[in-house]
Structures are given as structure tokens and as C-alpha cells.
Amino acid sequence: MSEFIKAILKRALWTFVEVVPAAALTAIGSATTLGEVDWKTVASTAILAGIISVLKSFAIGVPEAPRDLDPSNGHPPA
């Protein structure tokens, strides 16, 4: 697996992990008990954020990737 793909996946996972608590807190705020929280919505929100992160990384690059692998530097990965 190329370093560029590893950087993209790492960034997407980090985004997913950041969004889960925020989405959960939003869902918990509108529920009266934890049983009423719509966990499917929390998960789908986090997954969508991860997908958007991947798409954004392909579009503008990943700062963590080596500069010679970053498509925003004009050098797409091989």
C-alpha cells in the first residue's frame, strides 16, 4: 500500500473518530435516555464524514503524505 493511501486512510479514520462523539452528543441531547439515541444516525454521520475526508484528500492532497506523493503538488501517486 502506498504512503499516500496510508495517509488518506489515517486521515479518514481520524475524522471518523472525531465525528462519533460530536454526533453522539447531538443525538443524546435530543433523547431522554441512551436507549432512545439513534445509533444508526450517529454511525452513518461518522461514516459519511470519513468518506468526505477521503474524497477531499484526493481532491486537495494530504499534508501528512510525502510531498512527492501529494496530488496537490502536481505529482499524482504512481
N, C-alpha and C positions, 0 to 999 in steps of 0.2 A: 504494500500500500504506500502510495507516495506521501511525502511530508505535507503536501498541500491538502490532500484529502484528510489526513490525520488532523491537521489544523482546523479544517472545516467541521469535522465531526466533534472535535473537542469543544469548539465554539458553540455548536448546536446543542450539545449536551449541557454545557454551562448555562445557556439560555433557558433550556427546559427546566433545569434545577432552580433557576431564579424565578421562573414564572409560576411554578407549582405553589409556593407559599402565598404569593400575591393573589392568584386565582382562588386558592382555598380560603384565604381571609375574606375575599369578596363574597364567596358563596356562604361562608359561615356567618357573615354579617347579616345576610338576608334569611337565615334559617334560625329556628328557635332551638333545635337540637342538632347534634352532629349527624344523627340518622337522617335528617332532612336535607343534608348537603348533597347536591347533585354532583357526585364524584366523576361521573362521565363528562360533565361540562368542564370540570377542573382539568381532567386529563386531556380532553380534546383541545382546550385552550393552550395548555403547555406544549402539546404535540404540534399544533399549528405554529406556535412561536418558534419551535425548533426547525420546522420546515422553512419558515420565512428566513430564519438565520442562515440556513444552507443556501437558499436562493440568493440572498443578499451577499453572501461570501463569494459566490460565483460571479455576481454582477460587479462588485466593487473590490473584491480581494479580501485577504485575511492578514491583519497586521502581524499575527504570530508566525505566519509562514515565511520561509526564507524569501528574500526579495526576488531572487531569480525564478521562483515558482509562483509569484503573485501575479494574476492576470491584470490587475490594475497597473502593474509596472510595464505592461506591454509584452510580457513574456508568459504566454499561457503554459500551463504544465504539460509535460510531454506524456 
